Amino acid sequence: MLAILLEVAGTTSMKLSDGFSRLTPSVLIFIFYSLSFIFLSLSLKRLELGFAYAVWSGLGTLLVALIGILFFYEPFTFIKSISLILIIIGVVGMHA
């Protein structure tokens, strides 16, 4: 879960960096992504590669999409909602 949350923080920092024009969010991108990869690597000691990556990328995508909608006022369309549901189904399917 830490790997996912740190990846989401890194992606959010990327948005806040405004194309690397703001120093603090720009630095945070590298810190958060580095820590995310460290925790993802540690999780691979106990989890299958395919499942771990599906959860990391899938839930990360879901959370980033929700942050975009809730905090950056990105549009929430029918297609977007179906796509997010399919991501959840895909992550659950990787565990089966």
RAQUI-V558004 format. One record per residue. N is the residue number from 0. RES is the residue in one letter. D_LAST is the distance of its C-alpha to the last C-alpha in Angstrom with 1 decimal. Layout:
n/res/d_last
N/RES/D_LAST
N/RES/D_LAST
This chain:
n/res/d_last
0/M/19.2
1/L/22.6
2/A/21.7
3/I/20.4
4/L/23.5
5/L/25.8
6/E/24.5
7/V/25.1
8/A/28.5
9/G/29.3
10/T/28.6
11/T/30.6
12/S/33.3
13/M/33.4
14/K/34.2
15/L/36.8
16/S/38.4
17/D/39.9
18/G/39.6
19/F/40.5
20/S/43.7
21/R/43.0
22/L/43.0
23/T/41.0
24/P/37.8
25/S/38.2
26/V/38.3
27/L/35.4
28/I/33.2
29/F/33.6
30/I/33.3
31/F/30.0
32/Y/28.4
33/S/29.6
34/L/28.3
35/S/24.9
36/F/24.6
37/I/25.9
38/F/23.2
39/L/20.4
40/S/21.9
41/L/22.1
42/S/18.4
43/L/17.7
44/K/19.4
45/R/16.5
46/L/13.4
47/E/12.0
48/L/14.0
49/G/11.6
50/F/9.5
51/A/12.9
52/Y/14.6
53/A/12.2
54/V/12.6
55/W/16.3
56/S/17.2
57/G/15.4
58/L/16.5
59/G/19.8
60/T/20.4
61/L/19.7
62/L/22.1
63/V/24.7
64/A/24.8
65/L/25.4
66/I/28.1
67/G/29.7
68/I/29.9
69/L/31.1
70/F/33.4
71/F/34.4
72/Y/34.8
73/E/32.8
74/P/32.4
75/F/29.5
76/T/29.3
77/F/27.4
78/I/25.8
79/K/24.8
80/S/23.2
81/I/21.2
82/S/20.2
83/L/19.0
84/I/16.9
85/L/15.3
86/I/14.6
87/I/12.9
88/I/10.7
89/G/10.0
90/V/9.2
91/V/6.8
92/G/5.2
93/M/5.6
94/H/3.8
95/A/0.0
